[in-house]
Amino acid sequence: MVRGAAKEKSQAERAKKDAARQKAGSEREGMAKNIKMTCPVCKSGQPGYKVFVQHWEAKHAKVGPCPSEDSMG
């Protein structure tokens, strides 16, 4: 078991890590910053056109051809 100065040092390090984690924000907030375009069919956010094309081919292939990058804005 840890006692004395080592215990206090361990608690201080843990408190510092916890504070940094809380300061960083949530994962959802971080992902929201990276959304560059939205799927016109299901309204899901995509970080880039290449990922959007993969999403389209996997989820909406029967709807029709994938919209061009220019039309996505």
HTML snippet that shows the backbone in 3Dmol.js (N, CA, C, O; Angstrom):
<script src="https://3Dmol.org/build/3Dmol-min.js"></script>
<div id="view" style="width:600px;height:400px;position:relative"></div>
<script>
const pdb = `
ATOM      1  N   MET A   1       0.834  -1.184   0.000  1.00  0.00           N
ATOM      2  CA  MET A   1       0.000   0.000   0.000  1.00  0.00           C
ATOM      3  C   MET A   1       0.877   1.245   0.000  1.00  0.00           C
ATOM      4  O   MET A   1       1.989   1.242   0.529  1.00  0.00           O
ATOM      5  N   VAL A   2       0.368   2.278  -0.587  1.00  0.00           N
ATOM      6  CA  VAL A   2       1.093   3.533  -0.679  1.00  0.00           C
ATOM      7  C   VAL A   2       0.735   4.395   0.524  1.00  0.00           C
ATOM      8  O   VAL A   2      -0.433   4.528   0.889  1.00  0.00           O
ATOM      9  N   ARG A   3       1.774   4.980   1.136  1.00  0.00           N
ATOM     10  CA  ARG A   3       1.508   5.801   2.315  1.00  0.00           C
ATOM     11  C   ARG A   3       2.291   7.091   2.255  1.00  0.00           C
ATOM     12  O   ARG A   3       3.270   7.212   1.518  1.00  0.00           O
ATOM     13  N   GLY A   4       1.851   8.041   3.031  1.00  0.00           N
ATOM     14  CA  GLY A   4       2.604   9.269   3.222  1.00  0.00           C
ATOM     15  C   GLY A   4       2.720  10.116   1.968  1.00  0.00           C
ATOM     16  O   GLY A   4       1.733  10.373   1.278  1.00  0.00           O
ATOM     17  N   ALA A   5       3.959  10.550   1.680  1.00  0.00           N
ATOM     18  CA  ALA A   5       4.215  11.466   0.565  1.00  0.00           C
ATOM     19  C   ALA A   5       3.857  10.840  -0.781  1.00  0.00           C
ATOM     20  O   ALA A   5       3.378  11.540  -1.673  1.00  0.00           O
ATOM     21  N   ALA A   6       4.075   9.565  -0.941  1.00  0.00           N
ATOM     22  CA  ALA A   6       3.756   8.906  -2.201  1.00  0.00           C
ATOM     23  C   ALA A   6       2.247   8.924  -2.457  1.00  0.00           C
ATOM     24  O   ALA A   6       1.809   9.082  -3.596  1.00  0.00           O
ATOM     25  N   LYS A   7       1.465   8.765  -1.403  1.00  0.00           N
ATOM     26  CA  LYS A   7       0.005   8.789  -1.538  1.00  0.00           C
ATOM     27  C   LYS A   7      -0.452  10.189  -1.967  1.00  0.00           C
ATOM     28  O   LYS A   7      -1.294  10.322  -2.855  1.00  0.00           O
ATOM     29  N   GLU A   8       0.091  11.209  -1.350  1.00  0.00           N
ATOM     30  CA  GLU A   8      -0.278  12.581  -1.698  1.00  0.00           C
ATOM     31  C   GLU A   8       0.128  12.907  -3.132  1.00  0.00           C
ATOM     32  O   GLU A   8      -0.615  13.567  -3.858  1.00  0.00           O
ATOM     33  N   LYS A   9       1.301  12.446  -3.534  1.00  0.00           N
ATOM     34  CA  LYS A   9       1.776  12.679  -4.896  1.00  0.00           C
ATOM     35  C   LYS A   9       0.848  11.989  -5.901  1.00  0.00           C
ATOM     36  O   LYS A   9       0.498  12.570  -6.928  1.00  0.00           O
ATOM     37  N   SER A  10       0.460  10.769  -5.605  1.00  0.00           N
ATOM     38  CA  SER A  10      -0.431  10.019  -6.473  1.00  0.00           C
ATOM     39  C   SER A  10      -1.787  10.706  -6.605  1.00  0.00           C
ATOM     40  O   SER A  10      -2.335  10.787  -7.704  1.00  0.00           O
ATOM     41  N   GLN A  11      -2.322  11.193  -5.511  1.00  0.00           N
ATOM     42  CA  GLN A  11      -3.609  11.884  -5.530  1.00  0.00           C
ATOM     43  C   GLN A  11      -3.522  13.190  -6.329  1.00  0.00           C
ATOM     44  O   GLN A  11      -4.450  13.533  -7.063  1.00  0.00           O
ATOM     45  N   ALA A  12      -2.408  13.916  -6.186  1.00  0.00           N
ATOM     46  CA  ALA A  12      -2.235  15.167  -6.916  1.00  0.00           C
ATOM     47  C   ALA A  12      -2.141  14.903  -8.419  1.00  0.00           C
ATOM     48  O   ALA A  12      -2.724  15.645  -9.209  1.00  0.00           O
ATOM     49  N   GLU A  13      -1.420  13.866  -8.822  1.00  0.00           N
ATOM     50  CA  GLU A  13      -1.311  13.522 -10.235  1.00  0.00           C
ATOM     51  C   GLU A  13      -2.668  13.118 -10.806  1.00  0.00           C
ATOM     52  O   GLU A  13      -3.024  13.495 -11.923  1.00  0.00           O
ATOM     53  N   ARG A  14      -3.402  12.361 -10.037  1.00  0.00           N
ATOM     54  CA  ARG A  14      -4.732  11.927 -10.472  1.00  0.00           C
ATOM     55  C   ARG A  14      -5.675  13.121 -10.630  1.00  0.00           C
ATOM     56  O   ARG A  14      -6.451  13.178 -11.584  1.00  0.00           O
ATOM     57  N   ALA A  15      -5.612  14.068  -9.703  1.00  0.00           N
ATOM     58  CA  ALA A  15      -6.451  15.262  -9.779  1.00  0.00           C
ATOM     59  C   ALA A  15      -6.096  16.088 -11.013  1.00  0.00           C
ATOM     60  O   ALA A  15      -6.980  16.652 -11.658  1.00  0.00           O
ATOM     61  N   LYS A  16      -4.816  16.162 -11.343  1.00  0.00           N
ATOM     62  CA  LYS A  16      -4.373  16.912 -12.520  1.00  0.00           C
ATOM     63  C   LYS A  16      -4.906  16.256 -13.797  1.00  0.00           C
ATOM     64  O   LYS A  16      -5.369  16.952 -14.700  1.00  0.00           O
ATOM     65  N   LYS A  17      -4.845  14.934 -13.878  1.00  0.00           N
ATOM     66  CA  LYS A  17      -5.350  14.214 -15.046  1.00  0.00           C
ATOM     67  C   LYS A  17      -6.857  14.388 -15.181  1.00  0.00           C
ATOM     68  O   LYS A  17      -7.362  14.587 -16.285  1.00  0.00           O
ATOM     69  N   ASP A  18      -7.578  14.314 -14.063  1.00  0.00           N
ATOM     70  CA  ASP A  18      -9.030  14.479 -14.099  1.00  0.00           C
ATOM     71  C   ASP A  18      -9.413  15.879 -14.549  1.00  0.00           C
ATOM     72  O   ASP A  18     -10.364  16.041 -15.313  1.00  0.00           O
ATOM     73  N   ALA A  19      -8.688  16.895 -14.086  1.00  0.00           N
ATOM     74  CA  ALA A  19      -8.976  18.267 -14.473  1.00  0.00           C
ATOM     75  C   ALA A  19      -8.732  18.460 -15.973  1.00  0.00           C
ATOM     76  O   ALA A  19      -9.515  19.134 -16.643  1.00  0.00           O
ATOM     77  N   ALA A  20      -7.670  17.883 -16.497  1.00  0.00           N
ATOM     78  CA  ALA A  20      -7.378  17.999 -17.923  1.00  0.00           C
ATOM     79  C   ALA A  20      -8.459  17.306 -18.747  1.00  0.00           C
ATOM     80  O   ALA A  20      -8.841  17.804 -19.806  1.00  0.00           O
ATOM     81  N   ARG A  21      -8.945  16.186 -18.283  1.00  0.00           N
ATOM     82  CA  ARG A  21      -9.982  15.445 -18.996  1.00  0.00           C
ATOM     83  C   ARG A  21     -11.284  16.252 -19.035  1.00  0.00           C
ATOM     84  O   ARG A  21     -11.948  16.301 -20.070  1.00  0.00           O
ATOM     85  N   GLN A  22     -11.649  16.878 -17.930  1.00  0.00           N
ATOM     86  CA  GLN A  22     -12.873  17.671 -17.887  1.00  0.00           C
ATOM     87  C   GLN A  22     -12.736  18.925 -18.734  1.00  0.00           C
ATOM     88  O   GLN A  22     -13.704  19.366 -19.353  1.00  0.00           O
ATOM     89  N   LYS A  23     -11.549  19.498 -18.766  1.00  0.00           N
ATOM     90  CA  LYS A  23     -11.299  20.716 -19.523  1.00  0.00           C
ATOM     91  C   LYS A  23     -11.378  20.458 -21.029  1.00  0.00           C
ATOM     92  O   LYS A  23     -11.757  21.346 -21.792  1.00  0.00           O
ATOM     93  N   ALA A  24     -11.025  19.254 -21.455  1.00  0.00           N
ATOM     94  CA  ALA A  24     -10.991  18.908 -22.872  1.00  0.00           C
ATOM     95  C   ALA A  24     -12.381  18.896 -23.499  1.00  0.00           C
ATOM     96  O   ALA A  24     -12.490  19.083 -24.711  1.00  0.00           O
ATOM     97  N   GLY A  25     -13.422  18.688 -22.749  1.00  0.00           N
ATOM     98  CA  GLY A  25     -14.774  18.651 -23.282  1.00  0.00           C
ATOM     99  C   GLY A  25     -15.172  17.247 -23.667  1.00  0.00           C
ATOM    100  O   GLY A  25     -14.435  16.288 -23.441  1.00  0.00           O
ATOM    101  N   SER A  26     -16.342  17.143 -24.248  1.00  0.00           N
ATOM    102  CA  SER A  26     -16.856  15.824 -24.585  1.00  0.00           C
ATOM    103  C   SER A  26     -16.416  15.407 -25.983  1.00  0.00           C
ATOM    104  O   SER A  26     -16.000  16.235 -26.793  1.00  0.00           O
ATOM    105  N   GLU A  27     -16.513  14.135 -26.243  1.00  0.00           N
ATOM    106  CA  GLU A  27     -16.151  13.598 -27.557  1.00  0.00           C
ATOM    107  C   GLU A  27     -17.126  14.104 -28.616  1.00  0.00           C
ATOM    108  O   GLU A  27     -16.733  14.367 -29.752  1.00  0.00           O
ATOM    109  N   ARG A  28     -18.374  14.237 -28.249  1.00  0.00           N
ATOM    110  CA  ARG A  28     -19.389  14.709 -29.191  1.00  0.00           C
ATOM    111  C   ARG A  28     -19.095  16.143 -29.649  1.00  0.00           C
ATOM    112  O   ARG A  28     -19.272  16.461 -30.825  1.00  0.00           O
ATOM    113  N   GLU A  29     -18.651  17.005 -28.734  1.00  0.00           N
ATOM    114  CA  GLU A  29     -18.313  18.376 -29.104  1.00  0.00           C
ATOM    115  C   GLU A  29     -17.142  18.396 -30.076  1.00  0.00           C
ATOM    116  O   GLU A  29     -17.133  19.177 -31.027  1.00  0.00           O
ATOM    117  N   GLY A  30     -16.165  17.547 -29.841  1.00  0.00           N
ATOM    118  CA  GLY A  30     -15.011  17.475 -30.729  1.00  0.00           C
ATOM    119  C   GLY A  30     -15.381  16.986 -32.116  1.00  0.00           C
ATOM    120  O   GLY A  30     -14.855  17.482 -33.112  1.00  0.00           O
ATOM    121  N   MET A  31     -16.279  16.019 -32.185  1.00  0.00           N
ATOM    122  CA  MET A  31     -16.702  15.499 -33.483  1.00  0.00           C
ATOM    123  C   MET A  31     -17.551  16.517 -34.240  1.00  0.00           C
ATOM    124  O   MET A  31     -17.505  16.567 -35.469  1.00  0.00           O
ATOM    125  N   ALA A  32     -18.315  17.315 -33.531  1.00  0.00           N
ATOM    126  CA  ALA A  32     -19.166  18.311 -34.177  1.00  0.00           C
ATOM    127  C   ALA A  32     -18.331  19.356 -34.915  1.00  0.00           C
ATOM    128  O   ALA A  32     -18.779  19.908 -35.921  1.00  0.00           O
ATOM    129  N   LYS A  33     -17.132  19.629 -34.429  1.00  0.00           N
ATOM    130  CA  LYS A  33     -16.261  20.593 -35.090  1.00  0.00           C
ATOM    131  C   LYS A  33     -15.775  20.082 -36.437  1.00  0.00           C
ATOM    132  O   LYS A  33     -15.468  20.876 -37.326  1.00  0.00           O
ATOM    133  N   ASN A  34     -15.700  18.747 -36.600  1.00  0.00           N
ATOM    134  CA  ASN A  34     -15.152  18.156 -37.812  1.00  0.00           C
ATOM    135  C   ASN A  34     -16.178  17.893 -38.901  1.00  0.00           C
ATOM    136  O   ASN A  34     -15.807  17.442 -39.984  1.00  0.00           O
ATOM    137  N   ILE A  35     -17.444  18.157 -38.656  1.00  0.00           N
ATOM    138  CA  ILE A  35     -18.473  17.884 -39.660  1.00  0.00           C
ATOM    139  C   ILE A  35     -18.427  18.966 -40.730  1.00  0.00           C
ATOM    140  O   ILE A  35     -18.623  20.151 -40.457  1.00  0.00           O
ATOM    141  N   LYS A  36     -18.159  18.519 -41.973  1.00  0.00           N
ATOM    142  CA  LYS A  36     -18.039  19.452 -43.082  1.00  0.00           C
ATOM    143  C   LYS A  36     -19.256  19.414 -44.003  1.00  0.00           C
ATOM    144  O   LYS A  36     -19.574  20.412 -44.651  1.00  0.00           O
ATOM    145  N   MET A  37     -19.940  18.270 -44.066  1.00  0.00           N
ATOM    146  CA  MET A  37     -21.106  18.146 -44.934  1.00  0.00           C
ATOM    147  C   MET A  37     -22.132  17.220 -44.302  1.00  0.00           C
ATOM    148  O   MET A  37     -21.818  16.436 -43.406  1.00  0.00           O
ATOM    149  N   THR A  38     -23.367  17.324 -44.786  1.00  0.00           N
ATOM    150  CA  THR A  38     -24.468  16.537 -44.252  1.00  0.00           C
ATOM    151  C   THR A  38     -25.109  15.731 -45.370  1.00  0.00           C
ATOM    152  O   THR A  38     -25.317  16.241 -46.471  1.00  0.00           O
ATOM    153  N   CYS A  39     -25.417  14.495 -45.090  1.00  0.00           N
ATOM    154  CA  CYS A  39     -26.060  13.624 -46.064  1.00  0.00           C
ATOM    155  C   CYS A  39     -27.473  14.147 -46.339  1.00  0.00           C
ATOM    156  O   CYS A  39     -28.239  14.368 -45.401  1.00  0.00           O
ATOM    157  N   PRO A  40     -27.824  14.344 -47.608  1.00  0.00           N
ATOM    158  CA  PRO A  40     -29.165  14.878 -47.906  1.00  0.00           C
ATOM    159  C   PRO A  40     -30.291  13.879 -47.636  1.00  0.00           C
ATOM    160  O   PRO A  40     -31.446  14.286 -47.510  1.00  0.00           O
ATOM    161  N   VAL A  41     -29.988  12.597 -47.545  1.00  0.00           N
ATOM    162  CA  VAL A  41     -31.019  11.589 -47.331  1.00  0.00           C
ATOM    163  C   VAL A  41     -31.290  11.386 -45.845  1.00  0.00           C
ATOM    164  O   VAL A  41     -32.433  11.491 -45.401  1.00  0.00           O
ATOM    165  N   CYS A  42     -30.232  11.094 -45.071  1.00  0.00           N
ATOM    166  CA  CYS A  42     -30.438  10.751 -43.663  1.00  0.00           C
ATOM    167  C   CYS A  42     -29.966  11.840 -42.693  1.00  0.00           C
ATOM    168  O   CYS A  42     -30.116  11.691 -41.480  1.00  0.00           O
ATOM    169  N   LYS A  43     -29.411  12.909 -43.205  1.00  0.00           N
ATOM    170  CA  LYS A  43     -28.978  14.070 -42.408  1.00  0.00           C
ATOM    171  C   LYS A  43     -27.846  13.767 -41.419  1.00  0.00           C
ATOM    172  O   LYS A  43     -27.672  14.484 -40.433  1.00  0.00           O
ATOM    173  N   SER A  44     -27.083  12.711 -41.683  1.00  0.00           N
ATOM    174  CA  SER A  44     -25.937  12.424 -40.810  1.00  0.00           C
ATOM    175  C   SER A  44     -24.750  13.275 -41.244  1.00  0.00           C
ATOM    176  O   SER A  44     -24.570  13.536 -42.433  1.00  0.00           O
ATOM    177  N   GLY A  45     -23.949  13.703 -40.288  1.00  0.00           N
ATOM    178  CA  GLY A  45     -22.798  14.538 -40.568  1.00  0.00           C
ATOM    179  C   GLY A  45     -21.612  13.719 -41.029  1.00  0.00           C
ATOM    180  O   GLY A  45     -21.375  12.623 -40.521  1.00  0.00           O
ATOM    181  N   GLN A  46     -20.857  14.248 -41.997  1.00  0.00           N
ATOM    182  CA  GLN A  46     -19.685  13.566 -42.527  1.00  0.00           C
ATOM    183  C   GLN A  46     -18.502  14.528 -42.505  1.00  0.00           C
ATOM    184  O   GLN A  46     -18.664  15.709 -42.812  1.00  0.00           O
ATOM    185  N   PRO A  47     -17.308  14.037 -42.145  1.00  0.00           N
ATOM    186  CA  PRO A  47     -16.145  14.914 -42.041  1.00  0.00           C
ATOM    187  C   PRO A  47     -15.524  15.303 -43.373  1.00  0.00           C
ATOM    188  O   PRO A  47     -14.775  16.278 -43.426  1.00  0.00           O
ATOM    189  N   GLY A  48     -15.804  14.583 -44.442  1.00  0.00           N
ATOM    190  CA  GLY A  48     -15.228  14.906 -45.737  1.00  0.00           C
ATOM    191  C   GLY A  48     -15.931  14.166 -46.850  1.00  0.00           C
ATOM    192  O   GLY A  48     -16.759  13.290 -46.602  1.00  0.00           O
ATOM    193  N   TYR A  49     -15.595  14.524 -48.088  1.00  0.00           N
ATOM    194  CA  TYR A  49     -16.290  13.939 -49.228  1.00  0.00           C
ATOM    195  C   TYR A  49     -15.981  12.456 -49.393  1.00  0.00           C
ATOM    196  O   TYR A  49     -16.877  11.686 -49.736  1.00  0.00           O
ATOM    197  N   LYS A  50     -14.747  12.035 -49.161  1.00  0.00           N
ATOM    198  CA  LYS A  50     -14.391  10.626 -49.310  1.00  0.00           C
ATOM    199  C   LYS A  50     -15.194   9.757 -48.334  1.00  0.00           C
ATOM    200  O   LYS A  50     -15.670   8.682 -48.699  1.00  0.00           O
ATOM    201  N   VAL A  51     -15.337  10.223 -47.115  1.00  0.00           N
ATOM    202  CA  VAL A  51     -16.127   9.485 -46.125  1.00  0.00           C
ATOM    203  C   VAL A  51     -17.597   9.509 -46.524  1.00  0.00           C
ATOM    204  O   VAL A  51     -18.312   8.524 -46.339  1.00  0.00           O
ATOM    205  N   PHE A  52     -18.043  10.633 -47.072  1.00  0.00           N
ATOM    206  CA  PHE A  52     -19.429  10.731 -47.521  1.00  0.00           C
ATOM    207  C   PHE A  52     -19.714   9.726 -48.636  1.00  0.00           C
ATOM    208  O   PHE A  52     -20.778   9.107 -48.643  1.00  0.00           O
ATOM    209  N   VAL A  53     -18.786   9.553 -49.576  1.00  0.00           N
ATOM    210  CA  VAL A  53     -18.968   8.596 -50.671  1.00  0.00           C
ATOM    211  C   VAL A  53     -19.073   7.178 -50.109  1.00  0.00           C
ATOM    212  O   VAL A  53     -19.919   6.400 -50.550  1.00  0.00           O
ATOM    213  N   GLN A  54     -18.235   6.841 -49.154  1.00  0.00           N
ATOM    214  CA  GLN A  54     -18.310   5.521 -48.522  1.00  0.00           C
ATOM    215  C   GLN A  54     -19.658   5.331 -47.839  1.00  0.00           C
ATOM    216  O   GLN A  54     -20.274   4.271 -47.951  1.00  0.00           O
ATOM    217  N   HIS A  55     -20.111   6.359 -47.133  1.00  0.00           N
ATOM    218  CA  HIS A  55     -21.410   6.320 -46.457  1.00  0.00           C
ATOM    219  C   HIS A  55     -22.522   6.116 -47.490  1.00  0.00           C
ATOM    220  O   HIS A  55     -23.410   5.286 -47.291  1.00  0.00           O
ATOM    221  N   TRP A  56     -22.475   6.867 -48.586  1.00  0.00           N
ATOM    222  CA  TRP A  56     -23.509   6.789 -49.615  1.00  0.00           C
ATOM    223  C   TRP A  56     -23.577   5.392 -50.213  1.00  0.00           C
ATOM    224  O   TRP A  56     -24.660   4.831 -50.381  1.00  0.00           O
ATOM    225  N   GLU A  57     -22.398   4.829 -50.539  1.00  0.00           N
ATOM    226  CA  GLU A  57     -22.368   3.501 -51.146  1.00  0.00           C
ATOM    227  C   GLU A  57     -22.881   2.428 -50.188  1.00  0.00           C
ATOM    228  O   GLU A  57     -23.495   1.453 -50.619  1.00  0.00           O
ATOM    229  N   ALA A  58     -22.635   2.601 -48.912  1.00  0.00           N
ATOM    230  CA  ALA A  58     -23.062   1.608 -47.932  1.00  0.00           C
ATOM    231  C   ALA A  58     -24.542   1.746 -47.564  1.00  0.00           C
ATOM    232  O   ALA A  58     -25.214   0.741 -47.335  1.00  0.00           O
ATOM    233  N   LYS A  59     -25.049   2.959 -47.506  1.00  0.00           N
ATOM    234  CA  LYS A  59     -26.399   3.176 -46.980  1.00  0.00           C
ATOM    235  C   LYS A  59     -27.442   3.546 -48.036  1.00  0.00           C
ATOM    236  O   LYS A  59     -28.606   3.170 -47.902  1.00  0.00           O
ATOM    237  N   HIS A  60     -27.049   4.272 -49.075  1.00  0.00           N
ATOM    238  CA  HIS A  60     -28.038   4.844 -49.998  1.00  0.00           C
ATOM    239  C   HIS A  60     -27.770   4.480 -51.460  1.00  0.00           C
ATOM    240  O   HIS A  60     -28.150   5.242 -52.348  1.00  0.00           O
ATOM    241  N   ALA A  61     -27.144   3.369 -51.732  1.00  0.00           N
ATOM    242  CA  ALA A  61     -26.800   2.987 -53.107  1.00  0.00           C
ATOM    243  C   ALA A  61     -28.043   2.847 -53.986  1.00  0.00           C
ATOM    244  O   ALA A  61     -27.988   3.130 -55.183  1.00  0.00           O
ATOM    245  N   LYS A  62     -29.156   2.415 -53.406  1.00  0.00           N
ATOM    246  CA  LYS A  62     -30.378   2.211 -54.189  1.00  0.00           C
ATOM    247  C   LYS A  62     -31.089   3.527 -54.528  1.00  0.00           C
ATOM    248  O   LYS A  62     -31.930   3.559 -55.426  1.00  0.00           O
ATOM    249  N   VAL A  63     -30.761   4.599 -53.824  1.00  0.00           N
ATOM    250  CA  VAL A  63     -31.415   5.888 -54.057  1.00  0.00           C
ATOM    251  C   VAL A  63     -31.010   6.468 -55.404  1.00  0.00           C
ATOM    252  O   VAL A  63     -31.828   7.078 -56.092  1.00  0.00           O
ATOM    253  N   GLY A  64     -29.759   6.280 -55.780  1.00  0.00           N
ATOM    254  CA  GLY A  64     -29.253   6.806 -57.025  1.00  0.00           C
ATOM    255  C   GLY A  64     -27.769   7.084 -56.917  1.00  0.00           C
ATOM    256  O   GLY A  64     -27.121   6.668 -55.956  1.00  0.00           O
ATOM    257  N   PRO A  65     -27.233   7.782 -57.894  1.00  0.00           N
ATOM    258  CA  PRO A  65     -25.794   8.075 -57.860  1.00  0.00           C
ATOM    259  C   PRO A  65     -25.449   9.061 -56.746  1.00  0.00           C
ATOM    260  O   PRO A  65     -26.276   9.874 -56.332  1.00  0.00           O
ATOM    261  N   CYS A  66     -24.246   8.970 -56.289  1.00  0.00           N
ATOM    262  CA  CYS A  66     -23.763   9.853 -55.224  1.00  0.00           C
ATOM    263  C   CYS A  66     -23.670  11.286 -55.726  1.00  0.00           C
ATOM    264  O   CYS A  66     -23.153  11.513 -56.819  1.00  0.00           O
ATOM    265  N   PRO A  67     -24.154  12.255 -54.962  1.00  0.00           N
ATOM    266  CA  PRO A  67     -24.024  13.665 -55.379  1.00  0.00           C
ATOM    267  C   PRO A  67     -22.554  14.058 -55.506  1.00  0.00           C
ATOM    268  O   PRO A  67     -21.699  13.534 -54.792  1.00  0.00           O
ATOM    269  N   SER A  68     -22.273  14.975 -56.412  1.00  0.00           N
ATOM    270  CA  SER A  68     -20.897  15.414 -56.608  1.00  0.00           C
ATOM    271  C   SER A  68     -20.457  16.296 -55.432  1.00  0.00           C
ATOM    272  O   SER A  68     -21.272  16.816 -54.670  1.00  0.00           O
ATOM    273  N   GLU A  69     -19.161  16.435 -55.326  1.00  0.00           N
ATOM    274  CA  GLU A  69     -18.598  17.233 -54.237  1.00  0.00           C
ATOM    275  C   GLU A  69     -19.018  18.701 -54.362  1.00  0.00           C
ATOM    276  O   GLU A  69     -19.245  19.368 -53.352  1.00  0.00           O
ATOM    277  N   ASP A  70     -19.123  19.202 -55.586  1.00  0.00           N
ATOM    278  CA  ASP A  70     -19.529  20.585 -55.811  1.00  0.00           C
ATOM    279  C   ASP A  70     -20.965  20.842 -55.348  1.00  0.00           C
ATOM    280  O   ASP A  70     -21.266  21.905 -54.805  1.00  0.00           O
ATOM    281  N   SER A  71     -21.838  19.875 -55.564  1.00  0.00           N
ATOM    282  CA  SER A  71     -23.234  20.066 -55.169  1.00  0.00           C
ATOM    283  C   SER A  71     -23.423  19.966 -53.659  1.00  0.00           C
ATOM    284  O   SER A  71     -24.423  20.445 -53.124  1.00  0.00           O
ATOM    285  N   MET A  72     -22.474  19.351 -52.978  1.00  0.00           N
ATOM    286  CA  MET A  72     -22.564  19.223 -51.513  1.00  0.00           C
ATOM    287  C   MET A  72     -22.220  20.526 -50.810  1.00  0.00           C
ATOM    288  O   MET A  72     -22.603  20.729 -49.658  1.00  0.00           O
ATOM    289  N   GLY A  73     -21.508  21.403 -51.485  1.00  0.00           N
ATOM    290  CA  GLY A  73     -21.177  22.706 -50.914  1.00  0.00           C
ATOM    291  C   GLY A  73     -20.156  22.591 -49.885  1.00  0.00           C
ATOM    292  O   GLY A  73     -19.757  23.596 -49.296  1.00  0.00           O
TER     293      GLY A  73
END
`;
const viewer = $3Dmol.createViewer("view");
viewer.addModel(pdb, "pdb");
viewer.setStyle({}, {cartoon: {color: "spectrum"}});
viewer.zoomTo();
viewer.render();
</script>
